[in-house]
Amino acid sequence: MKSPAFILLLIWSCAVCPKGSCEGRPLDLVFVIDSSRSVRPEDYERVKTFIKDLLLFLNVAHNQTRVGLVQFGSVVQNEFFLNSYFEKQLMLRAVERMEHLASGTMTGLALQFTREEAFSVARGVRPGHMQLPRVAVVVTDGRPQDSVEGEADRARRAGIEIFAVGVGRVDLVTLQAIGSEPYAEHVHLVDTFSQIETLVSVFHSKLCAGSDPCASGTHECEHECVNTDHSFMCRCRKGFTLAPDGKACGKCWFSALPCSDGSRHVGITGFDLLKRFVSRTVSALPAGSRVGLLQYSSKVRSEFTLGQYSSASELQRAVAAVRYMGRGSVISAALQYLIQNSFRNSSRTAQRITVVFTDGHSQDNVLKWASKVKADGIALYAVGVGETAEEELKFIASEPQQKHAYYAEDFSQMEQIADRLKTQIHKALESVAAYTPLLNMNKHVFNFRKEESAIRTVFLHKCYASPTRML
């Protein structure tokens, strides 16, 4: 009968124990424990058990998770720093040797010590360039006798993610002043110390996930921080683009520069359809966009330059006023103008994209200027329809060809490739700050409505910043 009783006890004891060891990202973790006189001796022992239970699943080692322990009352007493022990058994014995201070509650002083001493490089915290989470777990049961808001804020700005655990009648406002945001993830309140072990599994999932670098303030993202599995990435708000450092945000100038084929193959009807397409496109651009318009045939004509018009109504009138050029179709001249004029003042920190649509053979050699455009860092997507030679598409398109070159025998097949093209362009537009479609309207004028519905989706993506993963 003793064996079943022992088994039942074992199951109950492990009901709050997390399964498996912690396999998350290494972190620097410091416990900050309230050791004031309001904490009864038996409750103080429960806090020690709570710490030991958390230590059991952490992967403690010099190159893995490092742990420190601070307790406070009227004074702050360090039990061990981050570089004191790298063996779990030594930590467990140090926790067991802790003695109750039974004095006041100087929580603000403890937070100051944690920031200045416990998380100092001299005491074992890893350098910031390693991007390892710095986490403090504060356990308290009473109102602090000093100010905590300022010290907690300074700790968070120093890159420390703070979890606040309150027991009993502790003030929730005080806990929120201590903990990082969002409070739902960082502030925990239990009625009694006997319930504190119910939080073991909660902290197992949080600490083993590598913590929350966005909440800790280590990210230095100017606008938004997005957590990933083991790190974070920065993202800018709509209308801004991410700088090369992956953190700062600059104004996102979405440069829409339709380059219209005005050659004799297009015809007045087709050209009017193309103008309508351009007009609809520019009307859907986000506020702050810079829009220009090129028309090309045997020569290139700038109808209006980037940023020449700032309002939607001005742009609509400017597009409506464009006159048909006629003559031949020289794509290389358009590409030359593109690199020498249209993108000349665009930011090199932003990805620049051009989509070339054509349904007829160019009357020149496009290889030279297509190569120059690509060498300048502009991504070229080529869509050929009808008589366009597939080899010419390959000359125009960037590498890899399967992502940048698209061919259809006629406009009826445009819908089949539209989704593929949209997917590829969408990935690029997530970091775009300058975008130039080149449209050719040679022949097949009466099928332009299909082309319009198929490719218009490419131009209507708004300007979003590129999430840059911090490694």
N, C-alpha and C positions, 0 to 999 in steps of 0.2 A: 504493500500500500504506500510505502514511502516513495517509490519511484514515480508513480503518477503525480504525487504532490510536488515533487521536485520539478517535474516537467511542466506542470501548470504554473509554478512560480517563475520558471525561466521564460515562459511565453509572456507572462504579465510584465516581467522586468524589461523585456525587449520590445514591448508594445510601442514605446516612444523612441526606440533606437532606430536611427536611419539605416537603411540597407546599403551595405557596401562602403568602401572608402571613398574619399573625396577625389574625383578625377578632374576637377575644374582647373582653371588657370591658377598658377601660384599667386599668392597675395601676401601683403604685410598686414597682419591683424593684431590689434591691441585691445585687450579687455580693460574697461575703466569701471571699477566696482565701488559702489557706495558702501562704505564701512562705518556709517554713522551709528550713533547710539540708538536710533529708532529701529535699527535692524536687530531683531532678537537673535541670540546665539544660534538657536536651531535653524532660523532662516538664513543666517550667514553660512551655515553648513550646506544648506540647499543651494545657495549661489555657487559655492565651491563645486558641488556635484554637477551643477549645470555647466560650469566651465570645463570640467573634466570630460563630461559627455560630448561636448563640442570638440575637444581636443582629440577624442578617440577616432573621429572620422577624417580629420585633417591630415593631409600628406605633409608632415613636418620634415624639413630638411634644409640644408644651407641654400640649395638651389631651387627649393620648392616653397612651401608656405612657411613664413616666419611669424612667430607669435610673441607678443609682449603682454605684460600684466601690470596694471596700476590700480591701487585702491586709495580711497580718499575719505577723510572725515573733515576735521578742522585743518589738517595738513594733508599733503599728498605723499604717498609712500610707494615707491617703485618696488615691485616684487622681482621682475626680470624684464630685461630689454629684448628687442628683436634679435640681437646677436648674442644673447646670453646662453641660450640652449638651442641645439639643433637636433636633439633626440627627444622623442615624445615622453619617454619614461622619466627623464630628468625634469621635464615640465610638470608632469603629473605629481611628482614628489614635491616640487616647489609650491604647487597649488595647495597640496595637503598641509604644508607647513605654514600657510598664511595664518596670521593672527588678527582677530577682530580689533579695530582701532577704537570703536565705541566713543566717537566724539561728534563734532559738528558735521555740517553738510556743505562743504565748499566746492560745489560742482563746477563753477566757473574757473576756479583755480586748477582743478583737475584737468579741465579741457585745455587750459593754457599749457600746463605741463605736458599733456599728451602731444600737443602741436609742436612745442619748442624742443622737447627732450625725447619723448618716446618715439616720435617720427622723424628724428634727425638722422642724417647719414652716419654720424659718429656712433649712434646707438643701433645701427643695423638696417635702417630703411634703404631699399634699393633706389638708385638714381632715377629721376623722372623720365629720362629718355628710354628706359626699359618698359614704360607704360604698364607697370604692374599696379593693380588696385591697392589703395591704402584704406583700410577699413578699421573703424573703431566701434566697439559694442559697449554702450554705456548702460549700466544697470543701476537704478536708483529707486528709493521708496518714499522720498520726502521732498519738501520744498527746499530749494537751495538757499543758502544764507548769503549768497553773493550773486552778481549778475552773470547770467549764462548766455544771453542772446548774442552779445558782441563776440565773446570767445568762441561760441559755436560757429558763428558766421566766419570768423577768421580761420577756423580749422577747416571749414568746407572750402573756403577760397584757397587754402593751401593744398587742396586736392585730397582731403580726407572725407571719405563717405562714412556718415555716422548713422548707426542704428541705435535707437533709444528704447530701452525696455523699462517700463514703469510698473511698480508693484504697489497694490493697495490704493490709498487715497492720493496718490501723486497727481499733481495738476497736469491735465492733458495739454494745456497751452504751453507749459514749461517743456514738456516732452517734445512738442512740435518745434519749439525754439531750438532744441538740441538736435533733433534728427534731420536728416536730409529729406528732400522731396523726391518722389511723391510720398506723402506721409503714410498712405495706406501700406506701403512696402517697407517703410523704415521706422515707423512708430508702433510699438506693441505694448498693450496694457493688460495685465492680469490682476485678479483680485487679491491673490495671496501668493506667498513664496512657494507654497506647495504646488501651485499651478505652473511655475516657471519652466518645469521640465517639458511641458507640452509644447514649448517653443523650440525644442531641440530639432525636430524634423523640419520646422520652418527655416531655421538657420542653416540646416544641412543643405537645403535646396538653394538658398541664397548664396552661401559662401562657396559651395561647390560649383555654382554657375559662374564664378569669377567676379562676383559682385556687380555693382552698377556704376561703371565709370562715368556715365552721364550725370548721375545724381551726385557723384563725388566732387565734381568740378575740375577734374584733372584734364578734361578734354580740350579746353581753350577754344571751343567752337564759338564763332561770333554769333551765329543765329541759332541753329538747332543741332542737338546731339542725338544720334540714334544708336542704341545698343545693338551689338551683334553677339554671336555666341560666346566669343572669347575676347572681344575688344569693343570698339565703337567706330562710328564714322560720322563725319560732319556733313550737314546739309544746310543749304541756304533757303530762305523764304522765296516765294514766287517773285520774279522780277530781279533776282540777283544770281550771280554765278560764283562758284567756288574758286578761290585763288590757288596757285600752285602749292602753297604750303598745306593745303587740305583743311584749313581752319577759317581763314578770313573770307569775307563775302564782299563782292563788288557788284555794282549795278550791272544787270544783265541786259546788254544791248542786243536784242534779237534783230538781226539785220536781214530782212527779207528782200531779196533783190531778184525778182523774176526777170529772166533774160529771154525776151520774146523773139521768136523767129518771124521776121517780117518779109521773108523771101517771096518770090512770085508763086511758089508752089502752094502757099498757104491759102491765098485768096482772101477777099474782103470778109466773107462770111466766117471763115475759120478764124481770122484775126479778131473779129468782134467777139467770137466765143472765147478766145484766149483772153481778151481784155476783161470780159465778164468774170472769167476764172480768176484773174489777177485781182480784180476788184473785190470779189468775195473773200479771197485769201487774206488780203491786207486788212479787211474789216474785222477779221477774227483774231488778229494778232493782239497780244497782251499790251496793256498800257506801258508806255515808255519805249516801245519798239522803234527802231530806225528802219525805214523802208526806202528803197530806191528801185528804179526800173530801167533795164536795158532792153533795147530792141536791136536785133542783128539780122542782116541779110548778107550782102557782099561787104558791108561795113558794119560798124557797131555805133549805136547812138544811145547816149545816156539821156533818158527821158526826164528823170530827176534823180538826184543823188541821195545817198543815205542821210537821213535826218533833215532833208530839205523841208519836208512838211511834218508837222507834229500832230495834227488832228486827223481823225478819221474822215471828216467831211472834205478836208483839203486833199487828202490822198485819193478819195473817190473822184473828185473833179479832175485831178491830175491824170489819173488813169483813163478817164473818159475822153480826155483831150488828146491822147496819143494817136498819131496818124500812121497809117500803113506805109511801109517802106517799099515792099516789092523787091525785085532782083533776086540774086543767088542766095546760097546758104553756106556761110563760112564759120564753122564752129570754132576753129582755132583762133580766129580774131576775137570771138567772144571770150574764150578762155584767157587770151592774152590781156584783154581789157580787164577781165576779172581780177587777175593777179596784180596788174600794174596800177589799177585805179580803184576798183570797187572795194577790195579787201585791204587796201594799202594802209588805212588807219585803224583797222580792226584790231582788237586785243589779241596778242599771240598767246595769252594765257588761256584763251577759250578755244574749244574745238570749232573748226570752221568746216562747213559741209556744203557741197554743191551737188545737185541732182540734175543730170543732163537727160532730157527727154527728146528723142528725135525719131522720125519715121522715114528719113531719106538719107542717102549718102551725102556726106559733106563734100564740098568741092575743093577741099584742101587736105593737107596732112595734119591730122590732129595730134599725132604722137608727141611732137616737140612740146607744145604748150600744155597738153595734158600732163606730161611728165614734170614740167615746171610747176604746175599747180599742185601736184601731189608732193613734189619736193619741198614746197613751201609750207607743207603741213595741212593742206586743205584736202579733206576726204571727198573723193569723186564717186558718185553713184551714177551708173549709166543704164538707161532703159531704152531699148531699141524695139521698134515696131515696124513690121512690114519689110520694106526693102533694105533696112539697115543691116549691114554686114555684121555678123557676130564677131568677127575679128576686130572690127572697129570699136565695138563695145569694150573689148578686152584692152584695147589701147587706152581708152578713156578711163575705165574703172580702176579704182584702187584695189590693192590686195587686202584680203583674199578674194579672188574673182567670184567665187560662189556666193559671196555676201554682197558684192558691189555691182555685179553685172546681171541684167535681166533682159530676156529676149522673148518677144511674142510675135507670132506670124501675122496677127492682125489685132485690132483693138478689142475684138470679142474676147481675147484671152487676157486682157489687162486685169480683169477682176481676179483671175487665178494667181497672178503674181503680186497683186496689190497688198495682200496680207503679209506675204513674205517681205516685201519691200518696206511696208509700214513697221514691221517688227524690227528690222535692222536699223531703220532711221530713228525709231523711237529710242533704241539703246544709245544711239549717238546723241540724240537731242536731249538726253538727260543731263548732258554737260555742255550743251551748245550755247554760244553767245553770239554767233554770227552764222547765218544760214542763207544760202543762195541757191534757189532752184533755177536751172536753165531749161527752158521749154522750147521745143521745136515743133512747129505746126505744119511741116511739109505734108501735103496730100491727106487723103482720108479725112477730109474736113467734116463730112457728114457723120462720122463716127466720133467726133470730138466729145460729144456729150458723155459717151461711155468712159473716155479717157478722163474727163473732168471728175466724174463720180468716183473713179478708181484711185486717182492720185491726189485728189484734194485733201484726203485724210493725211497725207504726208506733210502738208504744209501747216496744218492746224494745231500741231502740238505746241503747247505753251512752253515758255522758257523755264526749265527747272534746273537747279544746280545739280552737279554730279556728286553723289555720295562717295567720299574718298575714304577708303578703309585705312585705319591707322594700325600699323603692324608693330 
